[in-house]
Amino acid sequence: MTTIAFVDCFSGVSGDMMLGALIDAGVPVEVLQEPLGKLPIHGLSLQAQRTERLGITATHVKVTGERSAVLHNYLSIRSIIEEAPLPPRARTRALGIFQRLAEAEARVHGTDITHVRLHEVGSADTIVDVVGTALGLEHLGIDKVYASPVATGMGMMRTDHGVYPIPGPAVLELLKGAPLYSRGIPYELVTPTGAAILAETAERFGELPMMHVRATGYGAGTRELEIPNVLRIMVGEPAEDEDLFGPVPAVLLEANIDDMNPELYEFAIERLLEAGAQDAWVTPVVMKRGRPAAMLSILTGPGEEHAVRDALFAETTTIGMRRRTIEKWTLPREIMTVELTGGSVAVKVARGRDGTVVGLAPEYADCARVARETSRPLKDVYAEAQSAARERLGDPGSV
C-alpha cells in the first residue's frame, strides 16, 4: 500500500524542522547516524533533543561539523552525495533537493549552477538536513509527500549577501506556484533548504488529503514565536475507496452585474486573486427585461472568503452576492522550471491517480516574455518548454 506524508507548514519550514519532524514521527537517530557518519565532513555530529514550543512537545535537531569552503560549490556537494552509501531513492531525492537549491540561487544571482556560491545552504548542517531528510523519508517508506499552504513570515532578514526581504528571493523561486502567506509574523519562517525540500518532494500543496494517519511528528524551530514554532508531519495511507484529491470543500461566490464598465473586470479579477481567490471568471448572462449582463464567479476555500468578498464589493459595482458550498476534485500538480534560450519558464505538471503525467502546461506569461525577448513565435517557445519538461521528467512521449 502507498504510504503518504502530509507536511503542515503553519509555522513555516526549514531543513532541521523537517528532519526533526521525521525523527519525531519514528525515524531512529541511529538509522541516520551511520550513513551520515560516512559523509566526508570533519567532526560531524547529529543530536536530537526533545523540547517544547508553547505546550507542544517536539524534536529539535542540532548538527555540528566543519564548514568548509569547498561545500559552497554545487558540484562538490553533488559529488559527495553521489559517492555516499545511500539507498537509491534517498540519493535521488537528496540530489534533486540540492539541484533545486543551486538552480534557485543561480537565477537569483544571475549565474549558472556550476558557478553559483551556495553560502548558507552549502554548510555542513544543510547537507545533513537534506541527506537526513531523504533517509528519513526512505526509512518510513514514504512514497508521496503533500504539503499545506506555507507560512513565510514577513519583514527583513540579514544574510551573507546583506539585508534581504522575507520571504527571500531564493525561497520565492523555489516555491513558485505554491500557496504562500505571511501569517503576519515578522521573522523568516521558511529557509531555502526547507523550501527546496518541499519543492522537490511535495506533489501537491493544499488541504489535508483523506488519509489514515498512523504516525505524527513535530520538528521544532529555534526561535520562540507567538504560535508554536513547529513543523508537523502526518504519515499514513490514503483512505480506502476515497479519491486522494477530492471531494474537497470549496466556496463559490457569484454576483450578477449589469452596470459596470467591462474594462474593469480584468483589474477586479486581479484583485480577487490577490485576496485569496483560487479562480475567478466572467460569464455573459441575460437578466430581467432582456438586459445583457455578466455573472462574476469566484472560487475560494472555506474560511478564506471574507477578504475575497471585501475585494468583490470594493472593485465592482455589485451591491449583493450569493454563496454556495460546493465540492471539487483536482489532479495533483507540481511546478517545475525549465531553462530555454532567452530565459526560464515555469511549467505546471498534472498527474493522474497512478502518478503518471497527464498534462504539461507552460506558464503563458513566461513563454510570452521569452518570445518577445528572442523574437520567436510564441507557439514555438511553448512547444520547446513542453519538450524540455518532458525530457526532465524522463518522458519522451506526448501529453
N, C-alpha and C positions, 0 to 999 in steps of 0.2 A: 504494500500500500504506500502511496505517496505520502511523504512527510513534509509538512509545510511549516513555515515560521512567519509570524506577523510581528513586525518591529514597530513599536508605538513610540513615536518621536515627539511626544507632547512637551518635552523639555530639551529638544534638540538631539544631536547625536555626535559622538566622537569615537575615535578608534578604541580608546581604553574603556569607554562606556559599553561599546558593543562587545568587546572581549569579556568585560566583567559580567554582562548580562548572560552570555553563553556559559560562563563558568557557573553562575548562579542557577542556570537552568539545568545543570547536571554534567557539565564537562569537567572531569577531574583535572586539577592543575598538573598532576604528574603526566597526564597524557600529552600535555603541551610542552612540558619542560624538556622531555627527551629530544624531540625533533628540533625545538628551538635552540637547545644547547649545542646543536651541531652547526648552527649558523656561524660564520666567521666574524663574530662580534666579541671583542675582548671584554671580559668582565660582565657578561650578560646575566641578568638575574630577573626573574619574574615572581612577583609576590601578589597574592590575592588575599585581601583582608575584608572581613565583614564590618560594615559601618551602617550608619543610619542617616537618612535625609528626610527630615520633617515627619518622622514616625514610620517611614518605610525602610525596612532592612534591605540592604543591597550589598553587592560585592564591588570593592574598589581595587583596581589593578594598578600596581606600580612596577615600572620597568626601569632598570638601570643598565647601562652599557656605554662603552666608549663611543663618543660621537666623532666619527672620522669624516674628513673632507671627501673621501672617495665615495661615501654613501650619498653625497649630494648629486651624484651623476646617475641618471636613469639607467643607462646601460650597465653600470656596475651593479645596481640593485637587481636588475633583471637577471644578470649572470649569477648573483648569489642565490636567487630563488630557483633558477633553473637547475642549479647544481645541488640544491638542498634535498635531503631524503624525505620527500613529501609524497603523500598519496596523489595520484594523477589529478583528481578533481580539485583537491586543495591547491595544488600547484597552479592549475589553470585559473582558479579564482583569484589567487594572490597576484599572479602576473597581470590579470585583467584589471585588478584594482589599481596597481601601480601604473599601468599604461594609461588608464583614465586620468590619474593624478598628473602624469607627465604631460599628457595632451592638453589638459586644462591649464596648467601653468604655462605651457608653451604659447597657447592662444592669448593668455592674459599679457604675457611679456613680449609677444611678437617675435618668437623664435620657433625652432623645431625641437622635437623631443630629444634629439641627440645632443643638443647644446644647452637645454634648459637646466638651470640650477634649482634643485628642489628645496634647499634651505631647511625650514622647519620640518617638512614632510620627508626629508631624507635622513632623519635622525634614527638612532637605534631603536628607540621606543616605537616609532612609527612602523618600522619593519616588523617588529614583534607584534604590534597590534594587528597589522594586516595579515601576516602569516598565521598568527594565533587565531584570528577570526576565521580564516579559511579552514584551519584544522578543527576548530570548534564546530563549524557547520558540518564538516565531514563526520566528526565523531557522533553527532546527534542524528546523522543520516538525513539532513535537511535537503530536500530536492528543489523546493521552490521557496522564495522569500517574497513577502509582500510587506508594504510599509504604509503607515498613516501619513497624512499631510505633515510637513516638517516645520516645527517652530524654529526660527533662525535667530531671534534676538534682534536688537537694533542699536544704533549709535555708532561709535568709532572704536577701533582697537589698534594696538601697536604691534607691528610685525617687523621682520628683518628688513623689509623694504621701506618702512616708515609707518605713518598712521593711515589706516585704511577704513572704509566704511563697512558696516555689518549689515547683511552678510558680505563676506569678502568676495572679490571678483572670481577667484577660483571656485568657490562654493557655488556661485551662480552659474558658472559654466558647467559644473558637474551635475547640478540639479536642474538644468534647463528642461522645462516641460513638466517638472514635478510641482505639486501644490505646496506653496510656501506661505508662511505668515509669521509676523514678528512676535506675537503674544505680548508685545509692549514691554519686554524685559530688556533693560539697557546693557546687555552683555552679549558676547559671542556665544551662541548656543550650538552652532554647527561648525566643526572643523573641516578642513579639506579632506582629511583622512576619513572622517565619518561620512562625508558627502560621497567620496569615491566608493566606499563600501556599499552604500545604498545604490549608487548609480550602476555599479557592476552586478549586484546580486538581486535587487528588487525588480520583480517582473511587473508590479503594478503598485501605484500609490492610491490610497483611498480608504474606505471604511473597512472594519474588521470583516474578513470573509467568514462564511459559515464553516465552522471547524469544531472538532472535538479537541479541546485543549488538554494535554497530558503533562505539560511542564511549563512553568513560568519563571523567568529570571529577571533580575533588576541589576543594571550596571550603574554604579554611582559616578557622577561627575565630581570634579574637585571643589567647585565653588558652591557655597550655600546661597540659595535663591529664595524668592517668596513662594515658590512652588517646589515640590520635591524634585531635586535635580538628579533624576534617574532616567535611564533608558529601559523600557520594558520590552521583553521579547516573550511571545507565546508560541509554543511548539506543540504540534499535534497533527491530526489528519483531517482532510476535508470531510464535512458531514456527508454521510452516505445518501445517495439519491437526491442530492441537492446540487444545484449549479453553483460552482465556486464564485461566479461573477454575477449572480442575481438569484432571486429578485432583490434589488437594493432600493430602499425607500428614497423617494425624492419629492420635491415640491414643485408644482407647475403654477406659475403666476401668469395671468392674462389680463389684457386691457384692450378694449375696442376704442380706437381713436379716429375721429373724423374731422378734426380741426387743427392738424399740425402740419407744418411745412415738411414735406418728405425729406428735404436735405438734412433735417435734424436727426433722422433715425440713426445714421452712421455714428454720430457722436454719442447719442443716447446708449446705443448698444456697447460702445467702447466703455462708457462709464459703468454700465451694468456689469460687464465682465470684470472691471476693476473692483467692483463692490463685492464680488464673490459669486456671480452667476456662473454656472457651468456652461450654459449656452443661451443664446437669445436669437430670435428670428421674427420676421415680419411676414404676415400673410394677408393678401388682399381679401376684403370681405365687403358685402353689401348690407347696409343697415336699414333701418326703417325709412320709409318714403323713397326707397331706391337710392339712398345716399351712399356713394363709394367711400370706403374707409379702410383702415388697416388694423389687424389684430396683432398686437405685440405680445409674444410669448416668451417667458423666461423660465429656464430650468435651474433649480438650485437645490442645495442639500437641506435637510431638516436642521433647524437651528441657525441657518445662515441667511434666512430670508429677510431679516429686518433691515440690514444695510442695503440689500437689493431693492426692497420696497421703497426705502427712502430715496434711492437713486432714481427709481421709476417716477416718483412724483416730482422730483426736482428737475429731471431732464425732459419730461414730456408734458403734454397739456392735459393728460387724463386726470379726472377727479375721482376715479374709482378703479378697483381691480378685483379680480376673483382669484381664489386659491383652491388648488386641488392637491391632495396627497396621491402620488402615483408610485408605481414600481418600475424599475428599469433593469435591463441586462446589458452588460458591457463586456467586450472582449478584453483580455489582459493586453496591455500595451506598454511599450518602453520607448524612450527617446535615445537614439544614438546619433552621433555626429560624424559625418564623413568629410574628408578633405578633397576638394576639387580644385582644378586650376582656376584661380580667381577668388577662392575663399572657401569657408566651411559651410555646410548645410546640415541642418537638423532633419532627421528622418524618423517619423513615427512608425514603429513596428508593432503590428497587431498579430496576436497568436490565437490559435484555436484551443479547444479544451485539452488536446493532447500535446500542446506546446509547439506545434508546427506553425511556421509563419504563414499567415493568410492575407496579409496586407502590408504594403510599404508605401508610406505617404510622405514624400519630401515636403518640408515647410515652404509654402509659397513665397513668403517674404524673403527667405534666404536665397531661394532659386532666382527670384526676380532681381535681387541685389547682384548676384554673380553674373546674371545675363546682362545687366546694364553695364557692369564694370568691364566685362570682356567682350561686349558687342556680339554675343551669341544668341541664337534663338532660345527663348525660354523653354520650349519643349525639349531641346537638346540637353540643357542643363538638368531639367527634371529627370530625363531618362538616364543621364550619367550618375545622378545621385542615387537613383534606384539601383543601378548596376553596381555602384560602389558598396551600397548597403548589402546587397545580396552576396557580394564577394566576401565582405567582412563576416557575414553570418554563415559563410560556407555553403550557400545555396545558389548554385549556378543557374537554376531554373527560373521560370517566370512566376510572377504572383498576380 
